[in-house]
Amino acid sequence: SVVLNIAEGCTGQSNAVFKVFLNYSIRSGIEVVSCLFIGRRRGFINDLDFQKYYDEYKALIKMITKKLTIKWLWTIDHRLWTN
């Protein structure tokens, strides 16, 4: 779902729509992390695998957040110089 939201948002959409889909992808990533916690607590995933996937999703969410911040800052800067 994380990747699908990014793919859907970047296909010829406006920056505002892309930002919405990036936010959806962050929410999906947080859902995955919640499932990891539940799976670990119920014994479906061991601590080592939990940490591996948790760290991967943490890095992914940071990348998406950084993309949102850079896009937002560029939009603000662009508007200041073009108006």
Sequence and secondary structure as in RCSB ss.txt:
>XXXX:A:sequence
SVVLNIAEGCTGQSNAVFKVFLNYSIRSGIEVVSCLFIGRRRGFINDLDFQKYYDEYKALIKMITKKLTIKWLWT
IDHRLWTN
>XXXX:A:secstr
 HHHHHHHHTSS  HHHHHHHHHHHHHHHHHHHHHHHHHHHTTSS HHHHHHHHHHHHHHHHHHHHHHHHHHHHH
HHHHHHH 
